[in-house]
Amino acid sequence: QFDTYTSGTTCVLILQLGNKTICANTGDSRAILVYSQNDVYNEYKQLKNTNIFPLSLDSKPDLPSEKNRIMKCGGEVHKGKNRNGKFVGPMRVYAKGKDYPGLAMSRSLGDFGGKEYGIICEPSFVEYNLDESCKYIVLCSDGVWDFMDNENVMKVANKHYLNINPDGFCQEILDNASYWWEKEDIVI
């Protein structure tokens, strides 16, 4: 009932089995794990001295292994062109010499029009053994990660961690990502 020839989605999934976390990712949604060897807080009672372990790898078409597969399938990887013919925005997957499909990721669920040019749905996997240093995991779509890096997302989450305030975290992330999206987004 849905036309998935030119539309699709991403998926980032966390499965926890005992102390093992397995992350599966297709597309450019992302998961990070934040950990700290010591529970250290700043004067505002916010978690500090934290580190990030990336639980997923964004499926970007300019990664060497992804680009090789795309090129072997008859696709090419380059930025899109704006109305003036100038290359702008992220690297995208195109049919050789064409202006489609123009997908900014190399793996996707759906987007069947790009499958013949090397876009696949197979996820990448990352495993991590959890211990007492692990504080939390954040999963977001590219709507966040395109405008906020891992460090900035962690800083926002650390502010809400001690108060056990996931709603406050989500609202602040949404507000920040929306602000930067409207301010910086390049529309082709």
Backbone as JSON, one array per atom type, in Angstrom:
{
  "sequence": "QFDTYTSGTTCVLILQLGNKTICANTGDSRAILVYSQNDVYNEYKQLKNTNIFPLSLDSKPDLPSEKNRIMKCGGEVHKGKNRNGKFVGPMRVYAKGKDYPGLAMSRSLGDFGGKEYGIICEPSFVEYNLDESCKYIVLCSDGVWDFMDNENVMKVANKHYLNINPDGFCQEILDNASYWWEKEDIVI",
  "N": [[0.81, -1.19, 0.0], [2.09, 1.18, 0.5], [4.29, 3.32, -1.27], [7.41, 2.35, -1.7], [9.45, 2.67, -3.42], [10.79, 5.08, -3.84], [10.96, 5.91, -1.27], [11.87, 5.46, 2.14], [13.28, 4.28, 5.23], [15.25, 4.59, 8.26], [16.84, 2.54, 10.76], [17.67, 2.01, 14.07], [18.58, -0.19, 16.55], [18.51, -1.57, 19.77], [19.47, -4.38, 21.57], [19.4, -6.03, 24.57], [21.07, -8.49, 26.26], [21.42, -9.96, 29.13], [24.4, -8.84, 30.4], [25.3, -7.98, 27.99], [25.12, -5.8, 25.24], [23.7, -5.44, 22.1], [23.84, -3.69, 19.16], [22.06, -2.92, 16.29], [22.14, -1.39, 13.14], [20.77, 0.36, 10.45], [21.17, 2.7, 8.1], [21.23, 6.23, 8.9], [20.52, 6.8, 11.49], [21.42, 6.78, 14.97], [23.19, 5.33, 17.78], [24.5, 5.91, 20.99], [26.57, 5.04, 23.76], [26.96, 6.15, 27.01], [29.44, 6.44, 29.41], [31.09, 6.34, 32.63], [33.83, 6.18, 34.76], [33.82, 7.02, 37.35], [31.35, 8.36, 39.49], [31.05, 11.5, 39.11], [30.19, 14.8, 39.79], [29.25, 18.1, 38.75], [29.09, 21.5, 40.02], [26.42, 22.05, 39.6], [25.1, 19.76, 40.04], [25.24, 17.95, 37.9], [26.05, 15.22, 35.85], [29.46, 14.57, 35.18], [32.74, 14.13, 33.62], [32.36, 12.1, 31.76], [32.35, 9.65, 29.12], [32.11, 8.62, 25.66], [30.93, 5.8, 23.92], [30.56, 4.75, 20.7], [27.78, 3.04, 19.62], [26.84, 2.45, 17.17], [27.4, 2.71, 13.63], [27.19, 5.24, 11.34], [25.6, 4.8, 8.24], [27.01, 5.96, 5.81], [27.43, 7.08, 2.46], [30.0, 7.82, 1.6], [31.88, 6.41, 3.05], [34.66, 4.28, 2.74], [34.24, 1.38, 2.29], [31.49, 1.3, 1.82], [31.21, 3.05, -0.35], [32.71, 1.7, -2.3], [31.11, -0.6, -2.73], [28.8, 0.62, -3.77], [29.79, 1.82, -6.13], [30.58, -0.49, -7.53], [28.11, -1.47, -8.13], [27.19, 0.19, -10.07], [26.57, 2.72, -9.26], [27.17, 6.13, -8.13], [28.92, 8.41, -5.98], [28.42, 11.52, -4.7], [28.03, 15.02, -3.83], [24.83, 16.68, -3.83], [23.39, 18.86, -6.33], [22.6, 22.31, -6.3], [20.12, 24.75, -7.4], [21.7, 26.43, -8.9], [23.65, 24.82, -9.9], [25.74, 24.27, -8.21], [27.63, 22.15, -6.08], [26.3, 20.94, -3.1], [25.54, 20.24, 0.39], [25.24, 16.94, 1.98], [27.16, 13.97, 1.09], [25.83, 11.83, -1.41], [24.0, 9.03, -2.84], [23.86, 8.21, -6.21], [22.51, 7.21, -9.41], [24.71, 6.41, -12.02], [25.65, 9.3, -13.69], [23.12, 10.42, -13.41], [20.39, 12.18, -11.71], [19.22, 10.93, -9.57], [19.02, 8.18, -7.2], [19.63, 9.94, -5.09], [20.06, 9.55, -2.36], [21.1, 10.11, 0.97], [22.38, 8.21, 2.45], [23.83, 4.93, 2.69], [22.63, 2.6, 3.34], [19.4, 1.35, 3.86], [15.98, 0.89, 4.84], [13.59, -0.01, 2.67], [13.37, 2.33, 0.0], [13.66, 1.19, -2.58], [14.27, 1.9, -5.18], [16.92, 2.58, -5.16], [18.32, 0.26, -4.74], [19.47, -1.13, -6.87], [21.7, 0.37, -7.27], [23.44, -0.09, -5.24], [22.52, 0.48, -2.66], [21.74, -0.98, 0.36], [19.87, -3.06, 2.69], [20.91, -4.43, 4.78], [21.89, -4.55, 8.15], [24.51, -2.99, 10.14], [26.47, -4.24, 12.88], [27.19, -3.8, 16.35], [28.72, -4.83, 19.31], [28.65, -4.63, 22.89], [29.91, -4.97, 26.14], [28.21, -4.49, 29.04], [28.84, -2.78, 32.12], [29.25, -1.59, 35.53], [30.09, 0.99, 35.01], [28.64, 2.0, 32.9], [26.28, 4.39, 32.03], [24.03, 5.41, 30.51], [22.14, 4.99, 27.43], [21.73, 6.55, 24.32], [19.5, 6.89, 21.67], [18.88, 8.2, 18.53], [17.4, 9.72, 15.62], [18.54, 10.77, 12.31], [17.62, 13.34, 12.21], [18.35, 14.53, 14.54], [21.13, 13.9, 14.76], [22.27, 15.0, 12.46], [22.56, 17.62, 13.12], [23.52, 17.87, 15.67], [26.34, 16.86, 17.46], [27.84, 13.85, 18.9], [29.03, 14.6, 21.36], [27.67, 16.98, 22.13], [25.04, 16.04, 22.42], [25.46, 14.27, 24.52], [26.2, 16.1, 26.55], [23.78, 17.46, 26.95], [22.17, 15.31, 27.81], [23.52, 14.57, 30.15], [22.81, 16.63, 31.85], [20.22, 16.01, 32.53], [20.31, 13.51, 33.59], [20.73, 12.83, 36.4], [18.38, 13.73, 37.52], [16.61, 11.98, 36.57], [15.1, 12.5, 34.21], [13.86, 11.93, 31.49], [11.96, 13.06, 29.75], [12.49, 15.82, 29.86], [15.07, 15.79, 28.78], [14.53, 14.81, 26.17], [12.89, 16.89, 25.18], [14.67, 19.09, 25.26], [16.66, 18.22, 23.47], [15.12, 17.99, 21.13], [14.36, 20.7, 20.82], [16.91, 21.93, 20.48], [17.95, 20.57, 18.17], [15.96, 21.23, 16.3], [16.23, 24.02, 16.19], [18.85, 24.31, 15.1], [18.5, 22.95, 12.7], [16.64, 24.55, 11.29], [18.21, 26.82, 11.1], [20.62, 26.08, 9.76], [20.18, 24.17, 7.74], [20.67, 22.94, 4.48], [18.92, 23.14, 1.65], [18.33, 21.3, -1.21]],
  "CA": [[0.0, 0.0, 0.0], [2.98, 2.33, 0.51], [5.29, 3.34, -2.34], [8.75, 2.36, -1.11], [10.45, 2.76, -4.47], [11.6, 6.28, -3.59], [10.92, 6.3, 0.13], [12.32, 4.42, 3.05], [13.56, 4.74, 6.59], [16.42, 4.06, 8.94], [16.5, 1.81, 11.98], [18.72, 1.68, 15.04], [17.92, -1.08, 17.49], [19.35, -2.08, 20.86], [19.02, -5.6, 22.21], [20.23, -6.3, 25.75], [21.03, -9.87, 26.73], [22.27, -9.96, 30.32], [25.26, -7.65, 30.41], [25.73, -7.69, 26.62], [24.25, -4.98, 24.4], [23.95, -5.57, 20.66], [23.19, -2.62, 18.4], [21.94, -3.1, 14.85], [21.85, -0.1, 12.55], [20.65, 0.52, 9.01], [20.91, 4.1, 7.81], [22.01, 7.22, 9.63], [20.16, 6.96, 12.89], [22.64, 6.47, 15.72], [23.12, 5.03, 19.21], [25.75, 6.07, 21.74], [26.55, 4.65, 25.16], [27.74, 7.08, 27.83], [29.96, 5.76, 30.59], [31.99, 7.1, 33.5], [34.44, 5.31, 35.77], [33.45, 7.55, 38.67], [30.21, 9.27, 39.48], [31.54, 12.82, 39.47], [29.18, 15.79, 39.43], [29.71, 19.48, 38.85], [28.38, 22.29, 41.04], [24.99, 22.06, 39.3], [24.67, 18.37, 40.21], [25.13, 17.32, 36.6], [27.08, 14.22, 35.64], [30.6, 15.0, 34.36], [33.79, 13.12, 33.39], [31.77, 11.0, 31.01], [32.91, 9.32, 27.81], [31.14, 8.06, 24.71], [31.26, 4.65, 23.07], [29.56, 4.68, 19.63], [27.19, 1.71, 19.45], [26.46, 2.27, 15.77], [28.17, 3.42, 12.62], [26.29, 5.81, 10.33], [25.77, 4.21, 6.91], [27.22, 7.08, 4.9], [27.92, 6.57, 1.19], [31.4, 8.12, 1.33], [32.76, 5.47, 3.74], [35.3, 3.5, 1.66], [33.61, 0.09, 1.96], [30.16, 1.58, 1.28], [31.4, 3.66, -1.67], [33.15, 0.63, -3.21], [29.94, -1.41, -3.1], [27.93, 1.45, -4.61], [30.41, 1.97, -7.44], [30.51, -1.79, -8.2], [26.73, -1.68, -8.57], [26.85, 1.17, -11.09], [26.2, 4.01, -8.68], [28.26, 7.05, -7.85], [28.75, 9.13, -4.73], [28.83, 12.92, -4.72], [27.05, 15.93, -3.25], [23.78, 17.11, -4.74], [23.55, 20.19, -6.91], [21.49, 23.23, -6.09], [19.56, 25.31, -8.65], [22.78, 27.1, -9.64], [24.62, 23.81, -10.33], [26.81, 24.16, -7.23], [27.52, 20.98, -5.21], [26.0, 21.32, -1.72], [24.96, 19.22, 1.25], [26.0, 15.72, 2.26], [27.41, 13.02, 0.01], [24.62, 11.07, -1.71], [24.09, 7.95, -3.82], [23.16, 8.49, -7.46], [22.78, 6.38, -10.58], [25.79, 7.05, -12.78], [25.23, 10.33, -14.63], [21.72, 10.81, -13.2], [20.15, 12.97, -10.5], [18.43, 10.11, -8.67], [18.0, 8.44, -6.2], [20.0, 11.07, -4.24], [19.93, 9.17, -0.95], [22.27, 10.53, 1.76], [22.87, 7.07, 3.21], [24.12, 3.79, 1.83], [21.81, 1.49, 3.8], [18.06, 1.87, 4.11], [14.84, -0.01, 4.74], [12.8, 0.6, 1.61], [14.19, 2.98, -1.03], [13.99, 0.13, -3.53], [14.83, 2.49, -6.4], [18.37, 2.69, -5.02], [18.93, -1.05, -4.5], [20.32, -1.52, -8.01], [22.91, 1.21, -7.24], [24.25, -0.46, -4.09], [21.9, 0.73, -1.36], [21.31, -2.26, 0.92], [19.14, -2.96, 3.95], [21.61, -5.21, 5.8], [22.41, -3.67, 9.2], [25.82, -3.22, 10.76], [26.29, -4.64, 14.27], [28.23, -3.5, 17.33], [28.43, -5.43, 20.62], [29.33, -3.98, 24.01], [29.62, -5.6, 27.43], [27.85, -3.49, 30.03], [29.3, -2.92, 33.5], [28.76, -0.52, 36.4], [30.48, 2.32, 34.51], [27.68, 2.41, 31.87], [25.25, 5.24, 32.61], [22.82, 5.44, 29.7], [22.26, 4.87, 25.98], [20.88, 7.48, 23.58], [19.19, 6.54, 20.28], [18.18, 9.28, 17.83], [17.43, 9.66, 14.15], [19.41, 11.76, 11.69], [17.09, 14.67, 12.49], [19.18, 15.04, 15.64], [22.58, 13.73, 14.52], [22.74, 15.89, 11.4], [22.75, 18.97, 13.64], [24.17, 17.8, 16.97], [27.29, 15.76, 17.5], [27.75, 12.98, 20.07], [29.41, 15.34, 22.57], [26.6, 17.9, 22.51], [23.91, 15.24, 22.9], [25.85, 13.77, 25.85], [26.13, 17.21, 27.5], [22.37, 17.68, 27.28], [21.7, 14.16, 28.58], [24.12, 14.61, 31.49], [22.07, 17.59, 32.66], [18.95, 15.42, 32.95], [20.54, 12.14, 34.07], [20.53, 12.67, 37.84], [16.98, 14.01, 37.84], [15.81, 10.94, 35.91], [14.16, 13.34, 33.48], [13.96, 11.69, 30.04], [11.11, 14.0, 29.0], [13.24, 17.06, 29.75], [16.15, 15.53, 27.83], [13.96, 14.74, 24.81], [12.43, 18.21, 24.77], [15.83, 19.94, 24.99], [17.27, 17.74, 22.23], [14.22, 18.39, 20.05], [14.48, 22.15, 20.64], [18.23, 22.23, 19.92], [18.05, 20.07, 16.79], [15.06, 22.03, 15.46], [16.84, 25.34, 16.02], [19.98, 24.23, 14.16], [17.97, 22.51, 11.41], [16.1, 25.73, 10.63], [19.28, 27.81, 10.88], [21.74, 25.63, 8.93], [19.88, 23.16, 6.74], [20.84, 23.29, 3.06], [17.89, 22.45, 0.87], [18.73, 21.19, -2.61]],
  "C": [[0.87, 1.27, 0.0], [3.99, 2.21, -0.62], [6.67, 3.46, -1.71], [9.83, 2.4, -2.18], [11.37, 3.96, -4.24], [11.47, 6.76, -2.15], [11.31, 5.13, 1.0], [12.59, 5.03, 4.42], [14.85, 4.13, 7.1], [15.94, 3.28, 10.15], [17.76, 1.63, 12.82], [18.03, 0.96, 16.18], [18.92, -1.55, 18.53], [18.69, -3.33, 21.43], [19.96, -5.85, 23.38], [19.99, -7.72, 26.21], [21.97, -9.97, 27.92], [23.09, -8.69, 30.34], [25.79, -7.31, 29.02], [24.67, -6.87, 25.89], [24.67, -5.18, 22.96], [23.15, -4.46, 19.98], [23.21, -2.98, 16.92], [21.51, -1.77, 14.25], [21.82, -0.19, 11.03], [20.29, 1.97, 8.76], [21.75, 5.03, 8.67], [21.36, 7.66, 10.93], [21.37, 6.48, 13.69], [22.33, 6.16, 17.17], [24.49, 5.26, 19.82], [25.52, 5.58, 23.16], [27.44, 5.63, 25.91], [28.15, 6.36, 29.1], [30.9, 6.68, 31.35], [32.53, 6.15, 34.54], [34.07, 5.75, 37.18], [32.22, 8.43, 38.51], [30.68, 10.62, 40.02], [30.52, 13.83, 38.95], [29.77, 17.18, 39.56], [28.85, 20.22, 39.89], [26.88, 22.36, 40.81], [24.37, 20.67, 39.43], [24.35, 17.72, 38.88], [26.3, 16.36, 36.44], [28.21, 14.78, 34.79], [31.64, 13.9, 34.33], [33.22, 11.88, 32.72], [32.45, 10.84, 29.66], [31.84, 8.66, 26.97], [31.74, 6.84, 24.03], [30.18, 4.6, 21.99], [29.07, 3.24, 19.45], [26.79, 1.43, 18.01], [27.39, 3.08, 14.88], [27.18, 3.94, 11.58], [26.61, 5.2, 8.97], [25.87, 5.32, 5.87], [27.86, 6.58, 3.61], [29.39, 6.88, 0.89], [32.37, 7.3, 2.19], [33.36, 4.55, 2.68], [34.6, 2.19, 1.3], [32.23, 0.29, 1.35], [30.29, 2.13, -0.14], [31.83, 2.6, -2.69], [31.97, -0.22, -3.67], [29.04, -0.64, -4.06], [28.5, 1.57, -6.02], [30.4, 0.65, -8.21], [29.12, -2.07, -8.75], [26.28, -0.64, -9.6], [26.38, 2.51, -10.55], [27.41, 4.91, -8.56], [27.9, 7.85, -6.6], [29.28, 10.55, -4.9], [27.75, 13.76, -4.05], [25.99, 16.25, -4.3], [24.06, 18.5, -5.26], [22.34, 21.04, -6.61], [21.02, 23.79, -7.42], [20.62, 25.97, -9.51], [23.85, 26.12, -10.12], [25.79, 23.64, -9.39], [26.57, 22.93, -6.34], [27.34, 21.44, -3.76], [25.51, 20.1, -0.93], [25.84, 18.0, 1.43], [26.25, 14.9, 0.99], [26.17, 12.14, -0.15], [24.91, 9.99, -2.76], [23.24, 8.32, -5.03], [23.44, 7.38, -8.47], [23.82, 7.14, -11.4], [25.23, 8.02, -13.82], [23.81, 10.83, -14.47], [21.58, 11.63, -11.92], [19.24, 12.23, -9.51], [19.26, 8.9, -8.26], [18.36, 9.58, -5.22], [19.89, 10.8, -2.75], [21.23, 9.49, -0.2], [22.76, 9.44, 2.7], [23.02, 5.88, 2.28], [23.36, 2.53, 2.23], [20.46, 2.06, 4.21], [17.06, 0.73, 4.09], [13.87, 0.64, 3.77], [13.74, 1.21, 0.59], [14.62, 2.0, -2.11], [14.54, 0.65, -4.85], [16.34, 2.63, -6.35], [19.08, 1.35, -4.86], [19.85, -1.45, -5.65], [21.61, -0.7, -8.07], [23.72, 1.0, -5.95], [23.69, -0.12, -2.73], [21.34, -0.59, -0.85], [20.57, -2.03, 2.23], [19.85, -3.7, 5.09], [22.2, -4.28, 6.87], [23.87, -3.97, 9.53], [25.55, -3.51, 12.23], [27.49, -4.22, 15.11], [27.78, -4.14, 18.64], [29.23, -4.71, 21.69], [28.93, -4.69, 25.29], [29.4, -4.51, 28.48], [28.47, -3.82, 31.38], [28.81, -1.72, 34.3], [29.15, 0.88, 35.93], [29.48, 2.86, 33.47], [26.53, 3.17, 32.52], [23.95, 5.2, 31.82], [23.18, 5.28, 28.23], [21.28, 5.86, 25.35], [20.73, 6.97, 22.15], [18.42, 7.71, 19.68], [18.28, 9.05, 16.33], [18.37, 10.75, 13.63], [18.89, 13.18, 11.87], [17.8, 15.33, 13.66], [20.65, 15.05, 15.23], [23.11, 14.6, 13.39], [23.08, 17.28, 11.93], [23.37, 19.02, 15.03], [25.14, 16.63, 16.95], [27.13, 14.97, 18.81], [28.01, 13.74, 21.36], [28.29, 16.26, 23.04], [25.37, 17.16, 23.03], [24.22, 14.72, 24.3], [25.75, 14.89, 26.89], [24.69, 17.5, 27.92], [21.86, 16.54, 28.16], [22.26, 14.18, 30.0], [23.37, 15.56, 32.41], [20.8, 16.97, 33.23], [19.11, 14.06, 33.61], [20.2, 11.97, 35.56], [19.07, 12.9, 38.26], [16.03, 12.96, 37.26], [14.67, 11.62, 35.13], [14.27, 13.11, 31.97], [13.1, 12.63, 29.21], [11.82, 15.33, 28.81], [14.38, 16.94, 28.75], [15.61, 15.56, 26.4], [13.52, 16.11, 24.31], [13.61, 19.12, 24.44], [16.54, 19.52, 23.7], [16.43, 18.16, 21.03], [14.34, 19.89, 19.77], [15.8, 22.52, 19.99], [18.35, 21.8, 18.46], [17.17, 20.89, 15.85], [15.65, 23.41, 15.17], [17.94, 25.29, 14.96], [19.53, 23.79, 12.77], [17.45, 23.73, 10.64], [17.19, 26.73, 10.27], [20.27, 27.37, 9.8], [21.38, 24.7, 7.78], [20.01, 23.73, 5.32], [19.83, 22.48, 2.28], [18.33, 22.47, -0.59], [17.55, 21.54, -3.49]]
}
